[in-house]
Amino acid sequence: MARLFDVIEPKLAGWIGRQAMFFVGTAPSGDHGHVNVSPKAPGDTLLILGPRTVAYLDFAGSGIETVSHLRENGRIVIMLCAFTGPPRIVRLHGRGRVVALGDPGFAELAAPFELEPGTLEEKVARCVVLVEVERISDSCGYGVPLMDLVGRRTQLEGWAESRLRNDPDGIRAYVRERNARSIDGLPGLDA
């Protein structure tokens, strides 16, 4: 049976901060369209901003489903699983909004992520997703396997460097080309 929390208490916030990754789930409105679940990492790109407010830094990628769904209806769930230590799953259901790079308020929302110029995160950041959490729950997580974190993959950094090698606007060009529409045709990002 899931436990419900009124707020993200300090102990829960600490647990969330120790997780190596998280998942987000969204869906378009209506009976048609594709439900989307996306893995997000590293875990320190998810920050607790208040007792019922979280934000995560979203990076350029091959899809734009989460952003498109949020712009259409705002529904989102963030799920974290304990892959080490005691079993646990935490879900944060809420309403999200997207603040894209270049939008008013992006710099202020991105400030807590401490994006250092020239770092991978700074190069590939495309937006901040801000979530007002409406339901906070945890469950047993008995079915989640124990797993060891070996390290962070380096392919994203290599991809970013190759996009920027001959074009300082290479990542933004990729976002304009590949992230303008979701797989269901919903608007994405203009970059």
N, C-alpha and C positions, 0 to 999 in steps of 0.2 A: 504494500500500500504506500502510495506516495505521501511524503510529508510536504505540507505547504508552509511557506515562510511569508511573513508580511513584508519584509524588506531583505535586502542582501546584507545579512549580518556580517560583522568583521571576520568571524571564523569561516563563514562561507566564502567571503571575498578572498581570504587567504588561500582557501582550497582552489578556488577558480584561478587565482594567479599562479598556482603551481602546475597547472595542466599544460602539457606540451602542445596541444591542439584543441580545436573545437569545431563544431559543425553548425551550419545555418540551414534552416529549411524555410522555403517560401512557396507560394503557389499563386497563379493568376486567379482572377475572379471568374465566377461562372463555372459551367460544366466542362469547358474545353481548355486545352492548354496543358502544359507539362508541369508537374510538381518538381521542385528542384531541391536537392540537398548538396551542399558544398562543404568540403573540408577547408579549414582555415588554420594556418600556422605561420609563424610560431605563436605560441600561446600568449606571449607578452604583447601581441597586437590587439588584445581584448582588454579594455580597461573598465574598472568600476568607477563611474563618475559621481554616483550618489546612491542612496539606499534603494532606488528603483530605476536607476539610469545607468546604461552601459554604452560603450562605443567600441567599434573596432575599425582598424585601418584595413581598407580593401585595396588589393593590388591588381594591376593590369593582368588580364588573363584571357583565355580563349572564349569565355562566355560572359554574359552580362545578365543572367537570369535573376539573380538576387536583386540587383539594382532595378531592373525592369518591373519585377513584381512589387517591390516596395513603392516605386513611383505610382503604380496602379492602385494598390490597396493597402499598403503599409503593414501587412501581417507578416510576422517573422517569429521563429523559435530558434534560440541558440541552445545547443546541447553539448555538454561536456561529459566525458567518461573518464573514470579513473583506470588507467592502464597499468598503474603501479599502486602499491599500497592497498588499503581496504577497498572493496568494491563500492562504486557509487556512480550514479548518473544524475546530473543536474540539468534541468530545463528552465530556460528563461523565455516565457512567451510574452510578446508585446507588440508594440507598434513602432515601426522603424521609419526613419527618413534618411535620405541620401544627401550628403553635402559633398559635391564633387570638387576636385582640384580646380581652382579658379572661381568657384562660387563665393559670394559673400559669406563670411563665417568659417570658411575652410581653414584658414591659418589658425584661428582661435581654437577650433575643435581638434586640429592636428597637433597643436602645441604640446599637450601632455604625452604624445608619443615620442617627443624629442627626436625628430627626424634630423639627423646630421647631414649636411650637404655632402653629396658624393656617395652616400651609403646606398646599398641596394634598396632599402625601404623607401628612401627619398626618391630614387630614380623611378620606381615602379608604382608608387602610391597613386591611386586614381580617385579615391574618395574616402570619406569617413562615413560609416553607418552608425547613426545615433538611434538607440532603442530605449523607449520608455517602457519599462517592464510592468506587465499587468498581472502575471502569474509566475511565481517562483516555486519550483518543486524539486524534490529529489526522490530517487527510488533506489532499489537495492543494487543493481548493476551486477548481479551474480553471473550473468551470461557474458559479461565483457571479459575478454581474455587478458591475462597478465602479459605485458609486452615490455621489452627493453627499448629505450630510445638510443639508437646508435649514433645519430647525428642529424644535422640539417643537410638537406640536399643542396647541391650547388648549381643545378641546372638553371634555376631562375636567374641567378646572377650572370651565368654565361649567356643566357638568352638576352638579358638586358644589355650586356656589354656588346653583343653582336648587333643589336638594334641601334645602339648609339655610336658604334664605331665610325660610320660614315655619315651619320645624320643626327645632329643633336636633338632633333624633334622625332627621332625614330619610334620611341615608345608612344608618344602622343599620336603619331600617324597610325600606329597599329591600333590604338584604342578607337580612333575615328573610323578606321576600316572595319574592325572586327567587333566592336562593342557598341555600335550604333543601334542595333536591333537584337531582341532576344530571339530564341528559336521559334517562338510563337508570333513574332512580328511586333512585339511591344517595344516602345522607345527605350533606348538605353542611355548611353552617354554621347555627348557631342565632342568631348575632349577639347 
